[in-house]
């Protein structure tokens, strides 16, 4: 099974500019801006940061689910509500060396769909449930092909 580093390497970074590994938003920006960014980059979550430049600190994560439950259902204004009011502050994350199984177990146990990837206290990526499923299917297809070659005696 692949690990998180292999999944990140296989992901296309064409959505991002300036070599930024993850789309982030400042905690004081509006929820409307967050939703707009999620639509622009076709993603379901943003890492929330505070500070400038290299001093940016990860302080939370905001998802489409947060928007639906904490803005829409509570009849709040997305244009006047800051992201920090609805974000999840206790951010669960993984490391590049973690396995897909560890990620899936964490996501299942905590009912989440996105995990930031932290390496040496630096944000280096984000994996989604879709990324994990794609990696697992690809790994299973490879195993099936190898077994078929073994059974039929076809060696490459």
Backbone as CSV, one residue per row, in Angstrom:
resi,resn,N_x,N_y,N_z,CA_x,CA_y,CA_z,C_x,C_y,C_z
1,UNK,0.838,-1.187,0.000,0.000,0.000,0.000,0.884,1.253,0.000
2,UNK,0.457,2.259,-0.748,1.243,3.500,-0.795,1.127,4.289,0.509
3,UNK,2.117,5.156,0.730,2.038,6.041,1.892,1.627,7.440,1.431
4,UNK,1.484,8.349,2.369,1.001,9.697,2.071,1.945,10.427,1.111
5,UNK,3.247,10.263,1.282,4.217,10.926,0.389,3.995,10.501,-1.057
6,UNK,3.736,9.212,-1.285,3.497,8.719,-2.644,2.195,9.276,-3.208
7,UNK,1.181,9.400,-2.372,-0.097,9.959,-2.824,0.090,11.423,-3.219
8,UNK,0.803,12.182,-2.380,1.038,13.601,-2.692,1.809,13.757,-3.999
9,UNK,2.777,12.873,-4.213,3.594,12.939,-5.424,2.755,12.680,-6.675
10,UNK,1.737,11.831,-6.540,0.906,11.472,-7.695,-0.178,12.498,-7.993
11,UNK,-0.456,13.382,-7.000,-1.509,14.376,-7.205,-1.031,15.478,-8.146
12,UNK,-1.957,15.983,-8.917,-1.648,17.076,-9.830,-1.733,18.392,-9.083
13,UNK,-0.682,19.215,-9.182,-0.673,20.522,-8.528,-1.036,21.634,-9.497
14,UNK,-1.721,21.303,-10.599,-2.035,22.320,-11.592,-3.028,23.353,-11.097
15,UNK,-3.785,23.041,-10.030,-4.755,23.995,-9.494,-4.079,25.144,-8.758
16,UNK,-2.879,24.867,-8.259,-2.208,25.844,-7.410,-1.158,26.628,-8.182
17,UNK,-0.974,27.866,-7.778,0.072,28.667,-8.390,1.124,28.976,-7.332
18,UNK,2.256,29.485,-7.752,3.366,29.894,-6.892,3.926,28.728,-6.081
19,UNK,3.738,27.508,-6.508,4.311,26.359,-5.840,3.735,26.069,-4.459
20,UNK,2.627,26.660,-4.123,2.002,26.450,-2.815,1.374,25.059,-2.792
21,UNK,1.736,24.214,-1.797,1.227,22.840,-1.795,-0.238,22.697,-1.407
22,UNK,-0.794,23.678,-0.688,-2.161,23.596,-0.193,-2.791,24.982,-0.269
23,UNK,-4.063,25.020,-0.638,-4.780,26.293,-0.650,-5.135,26.625,0.801
24,UNK,-4.745,27.826,1.229,-5.016,28.251,2.602,-5.825,29.540,2.598
25,UNK,-6.408,29.834,3.758,-7.151,31.078,3.930,-6.839,31.626,5.315
26,UNK,-6.788,32.933,5.417,-6.545,33.569,6.705,-7.797,33.456,7.571
27,UNK,-7.599,33.276,8.852,-8.707,33.074,9.793,-9.681,34.235,9.825
28,UNK,-9.224,35.446,9.489,-10.095,36.626,9.559,-10.851,36.902,8.252
29,UNK,-10.535,36.166,7.203,-11.280,36.344,5.950,-12.699,35.817,6.126
30,UNK,-13.577,36.273,5.260,-14.982,35.880,5.383,-15.210,34.448,4.892
31,UNK,-16.261,33.859,5.407,-16.668,32.525,4.971,-17.011,32.559,3.484
32,UNK,-17.574,33.673,3.021,-17.888,33.824,1.606,-16.619,33.658,0.765
33,UNK,-15.505,34.284,1.205,-14.229,34.151,0.491,-13.758,32.700,0.500
34,UNK,-13.960,32.019,1.609,-13.558,30.613,1.707,-14.333,29.752,0.710
35,UNK,-15.637,29.947,0.664,-16.471,29.164,-0.259,-16.101,29.485,-1.703
36,UNK,-15.833,30.746,-1.967,-15.423,31.164,-3.310,-14.107,30.477,-3.713
37,UNK,-13.162,30.395,-2.784,-11.886,29.726,-3.070,-12.083,28.226,-3.293
38,UNK,-12.956,27.620,-2.488,-13.212,26.186,-2.663,-13.812,25.921,-4.045
39,UNK,-14.704,26.788,-4.477,-15.304,26.637,-5.810,-14.253,26.859,-6.891
40,UNK,-13.427,27.877,-6.736,-12.392,28.201,-7.726,-11.416,27.040,-7.925
41,UNK,-10.989,26.430,-6.827,-10.004,25.350,-6.909,-10.641,23.957,-6.933
42,UNK,-11.975,23.901,-6.909,-12.716,22.639,-6.937,-12.255,21.695,-5.829
43,UNK,-12.251,22.221,-4.603,-11.841,21.453,-3.439,-12.904,21.599,-2.353
44,UNK,-12.860,20.749,-1.346,-13.874,20.751,-0.311,-13.416,21.257,1.037
45,UNK,-12.141,21.668,1.143,-11.637,22.141,2.432,-10.455,23.075,2.225
46,UNK,-10.288,23.983,3.182,-9.149,24.900,3.201,-8.474,24.830,4.556
47,UNK,-7.167,24.889,4.545,-6.423,25.016,5.790,-6.481,26.486,6.186
48,UNK,-6.768,26.735,7.461,-6.887,28.102,7.961,-5.594,28.480,8.677
49,UNK,-5.070,29.670,8.331,-3.809,30.121,8.908,-3.959,31.507,9.519
50,UNK,-2.989,31.850,10.360,-2.857,33.203,10.901,-1.400,33.593,10.767
51,UNK,-1.137,34.881,10.576,0.231,35.370,10.470,0.605,35.654,9.031
52,UNK,1.837,36.160,8.864,2.331,36.544,7.539,3.557,35.735,7.143
53,UNK,3.742,35.576,5.845,4.951,34.960,5.297,5.266,33.617,5.909
54,UNK,6.541,33.446,6.305,6.981,32.182,6.896,6.443,31.991,8.305
55,UNK,5.904,33.068,8.902,5.359,32.989,10.247,3.923,32.512,10.288
56,UNK,3.387,32.080,9.135,2.006,31.589,9.107,1.880,30.351,9.974
57,UNK,0.821,30.342,10.764,0.588,29.225,11.663,-0.746,28.579,11.322
58,UNK,-0.777,27.252,11.258,-2.000,26.501,11.013,-2.860,26.585,12.273
59,UNK,-4.071,27.124,12.129,-4.952,27.283,13.290,-6.277,26.544,13.148
60,UNK,-6.541,25.992,11.966,-7.799,25.283,11.788,-7.985,24.769,10.378
61,UNK,-9.165,24.216,10.158,-9.555,23.750,8.828,-11.032,24.099,8.664
62,UNK,-11.403,24.539,7.468,-12.798,24.862,7.181,-13.223,24.052,5.964
63,UNK,-14.424,23.483,6.046,-14.906,22.604,4.981,-16.280,23.050,4.489
64,UNK,-16.681,22.461,3.380,-18.031,22.725,2.871,-19.071,22.302,3.902
65,UNK,-18.782,21.262,4.634,-19.692,20.790,5.680,-19.851,21.857,6.773
66,UNK,-18.754,22.524,7.145,-18.828,23.619,8.123,-19.745,24.728,7.615
67,UNK,-19.601,25.050,6.338,-20.439,26.091,5.742,-21.916,25.701,5.819
68,UNK,-22.218,24.484,5.413,-23.614,24.036,5.389,-24.230,24.018,6.783
69,UNK,-23.482,23.553,7.758,-24.035,23.380,9.104,-23.973,24.635,9.960
70,UNK,-22.943,25.454,9.761,-22.735,26.590,10.667,-23.088,27.947,10.067
71,UNK,-23.371,27.971,8.776,-23.801,29.221,8.134,-25.222,29.046,7.612
72,UNK,-25.395,28.145,6.664,-26.693,27.968,6.012,-27.778,27.570,7.016
73,UNK,-27.544,26.504,7.772,-28.570,26.015,8.691,-28.823,26.951,9.872
74,UNK,-27.851,27.795,10.188,-28.015,28.726,11.308,-28.413,30.122,10.828
75,UNK,-28.676,30.230,9.515,-29.119,31.484,8.910,-28.175,32.653,9.212
76,UNK,-26.866,32.387,9.059,-25.858,33.427,9.267,-25.410,33.951,7.907
77,UNK,-24.770,35.096,7.906,-24.270,35.684,6.674,-22.833,35.247,6.414
78,UNK,-22.606,34.647,5.254,-21.252,34.206,4.915,-20.334,35.386,4.614
79,UNK,-20.914,36.506,4.212,-20.090,37.680,3.879,-19.596,38.423,5.116
80,UNK,-20.292,38.292,6.235,-19.875,39.012,7.440,-19.300,38.104,8.529
81,UNK,-19.375,36.813,8.339,-18.845,35.876,9.334,-17.413,35.509,8.977
82,UNK,-16.464,35.701,9.904,-15.079,35.295,9.627,-14.925,33.777,9.717
83,UNK,-13.985,33.265,8.957,-13.713,31.830,8.922,-13.443,31.293,10.328
84,UNK,-12.750,32.063,11.168,-12.402,31.585,12.508,-13.628,31.257,13.349
85,UNK,-14.786,31.810,13.008,-16.012,31.527,13.764,-16.604,30.151,13.464
86,UNK,-16.264,29.576,12.318,-16.878,28.286,11.962,-15.869,27.167,11.741
87,UNK,-14.580,27.487,11.744,-13.563,26.472,11.448,-13.447,25.446,12.577
88,UNK,-12.898,24.313,12.242,-12.566,23.299,13.229,-11.167,23.617,13.727
89,UNK,-11.041,23.824,15.026,-9.755,24.238,15.602,-8.839,23.058,15.911
90,UNK,-9.405,21.944,16.285,-8.591,20.771,16.585,-8.317,20.039,15.263
91,UNK,-7.189,20.364,14.663,-6.869,19.815,13.347,-6.122,18.494,13.501
92,UNK,-6.700,17.462,12.956,-6.026,16.167,12.900,-5.240,16.148,11.603
93,UNK,-4.064,15.590,11.648,-3.202,15.602,10.468,-2.419,14.299,10.381
94,UNK,-1.762,14.121,9.245,-0.915,12.956,9.033,0.463,13.428,8.592
95,UNK,1.382,12.498,8.583,2.761,12.756,8.144,3.002,12.020,6.819
96,UNK,3.969,12.461,6.030,4.220,11.812,4.728,4.488,10.318,4.825
97,UNK,5.038,9.856,5.926,5.357,8.433,6.065,4.162,7.575,6.481
98,UNK,3.051,8.197,6.835,1.869,7.438,7.251,1.278,6.652,6.073
99,UNK,0.689,5.514,6.385,0.113,4.646,5.346,-1.317,5.065,5.011
100,UNK,-1.800,4.572,3.880,-3.184,4.841,3.507,-4.142,4.233,4.536
101,UNK,-3.763,3.072,5.087,-4.606,2.437,6.105,-4.736,3.319,7.343
102,UNK,-3.629,3.929,7.780,-3.672,4.820,8.944,-4.562,6.034,8.668
103,UNK,-4.453,6.578,7.469,-5.285,7.725,7.082,-6.761,7.352,7.063
104,UNK,-7.080,6.224,6.447,-8.470,5.780,6.366,-9.041,5.523,7.764
105,UNK,-8.249,4.929,8.651,-8.714,4.670,10.016,-8.998,5.984,10.738
106,UNK,-8.130,6.963,10.584,-8.325,8.272,11.219,-9.563,8.969,10.669
107,UNK,-9.719,8.940,9.348,-10.877,9.573,8.720,-12.173,8.890,9.142
108,UNK,-12.165,7.583,9.212,-13.360,6.834,9.597,-13.712,7.088,11.056
109,UNK,-12.724,7.039,11.920,-12.969,7.217,13.356,-13.506,8.598,13.684
110,UNK,-13.062,9.610,12.928,-13.443,10.990,13.249,-14.379,11.611,12.219
111,UNK,-14.870,10.784,11.304,-15.849,11.210,10.293,-15.392,12.464,9.561
112,UNK,-14.206,12.403,8.962,-13.649,13.525,8.238,-13.252,13.093,6.837
113,UNK,-13.131,14.076,5.957,-12.838,13.786,4.549,-11.515,14.358,4.072
114,UNK,-10.876,15.190,4.896,-9.629,15.848,4.494,-8.620,15.828,5.629
115,UNK,-7.367,15.555,5.291,-6.301,15.547,6.288,-5.117,16.373,5.785
116,UNK,-4.748,17.424,6.516,-3.510,18.134,6.176,-2.319,17.203,6.413
117,UNK,-1.265,17.424,5.644,-0.046,16.637,5.786,1.030,17.571,6.333
118,UNK,1.592,17.198,7.480,2.587,18.021,8.159,3.912,17.263,8.164
119,UNK,4.992,17.963,7.797,6.333,17.398,7.835,7.254,18.436,8.475
120,UNK,7.906,18.061,9.559,8.773,18.993,10.302,8.039,20.289,10.640
121,UNK,6.819,20.152,11.132,5.965,21.281,11.532,5.635,22.230,10.380
122,UNK,5.767,21.742,9.149,5.454,22.521,7.950,4.333,21.839,7.187
123,UNK,3.366,22.627,6.720,2.266,22.107,5.911,2.798,21.794,4.521
124,UNK,2.719,20.520,4.118,3.274,20.121,2.827,2.233,19.583,1.854
125,UNK,0.992,19.410,2.319,-0.022,18.887,1.417,-1.332,18.627,2.135
126,UNK,-2.255,18.076,1.363,-3.578,17.723,1.894,-4.007,16.463,1.147
127,UNK,-4.534,15.488,1.896,-5.095,14.297,1.255,-6.578,14.228,1.585
128,UNK,-7.331,13.815,0.603,-8.780,13.672,0.775,-9.134,12.197,0.736
129,UNK,-10.349,11.905,1.123,-10.838,10.534,1.065,-10.777,10.024,-0.383
130,UNK,-11.040,10.903,-1.341,-10.957,10.529,-2.752,-9.546,10.152,-3.164
131,UNK,-8.547,10.888,-2.664,-7.146,10.558,-2.958,-6.798,9.168,-2.441
132,UNK,-7.276,8.869,-1.235,-6.976,7.568,-0.627,-7.650,6.432,-1.378
133,UNK,-8.908,6.613,-1.729,-9.634,5.579,-2.471,-8.956,5.327,-3.821
134,UNK,-8.575,6.387,-4.504,-7.890,6.255,-5.801,-6.587,5.466,-5.645
135,UNK,-5.813,5.764,-4.603,-4.538,5.072,-4.374,-4.775,3.602,-4.048
136,UNK,-5.771,3.320,-3.241,-6.069,1.934,-2.862,-6.527,1.129,-4.071
137,UNK,-7.393,1.709,-4.902,-7.861,1.018,-6.115,-6.692,0.744,-7.055
138,UNK,-5.835,1.730,-7.228,-4.676,1.572,-8.102,-3.765,0.450,-7.594
139,UNK,-3.534,0.416,-6.297,-2.700,-0.621,-5.700,-3.336,-2.000,-5.878
140,UNK,-4.659,-2.077,-5.703,-5.349,-3.357,-5.870,-5.305,-3.826,-7.326
141,UNK,-5.450,-2.893,-8.270,-5.377,-3.257,-9.688,-3.993,-3.810,-10.035
142,UNK,-2.954,-3.194,-9.478,-1.591,-3.670,-9.710,-1.428,-5.089,-9.161
143,UNK,-1.925,-5.339,-7.964,-1.840,-6.666,-7.352,-2.583,-7.694,-8.191
144,UNK,-3.759,-7.349,-8.673,-4.544,-8.258,-9.513,-3.781,-8.597,-10.796
145,UNK,-3.186,-7.579,-11.422,-2.409,-7.829,-12.643,-1.232,-8.757,-12.372
146,UNK,-0.545,-8.546,-11.264,0.595,-9.393,-10.922,0.152,-10.832,-10.667
147,UNK,-0.974,-11.001,-9.985,-1.489,-12.342,-9.725,-1.928,-13.028,-11.014
148,UNK,-2.551,-12.278,-11.917,-2.963,-12.847,-13.207,-1.749,-13.300,-13.998
149,UNK,-0.687,-12.488,-13.992,0.544,-12.880,-14.696,1.148,-14.125,-14.067
150,UNK,1.108,-14.209,-12.758,1.652,-15.367,-12.051,0.864,-16.637,-12.378
151,UNK,-0.463,-16.508,-12.345,-1.325,-17.669,-12.594,-1.198,-18.165,-14.025
152,UNK,-1.133,-17.249,-14.986,-1.055,-17.633,-16.402,0.357,-17.949,-16.830
153,UNK,1.323,-17.663,-15.997,2.731,-17.938,-16.341,3.338,-16.880,-17.215
154,UNK,2.643,-15.780,-17.431,3.188,-14.681,-18.232,4.096,-13.838,-17.357
155,UNK,5.375,-13.800,-17.703,6.332,-13.024,-16.927,6.808,-11.832,-17.735
156,UNK,6.873,-10.693,-17.071,7.323,-9.502,-17.780,8.723,-9.141,-17.417
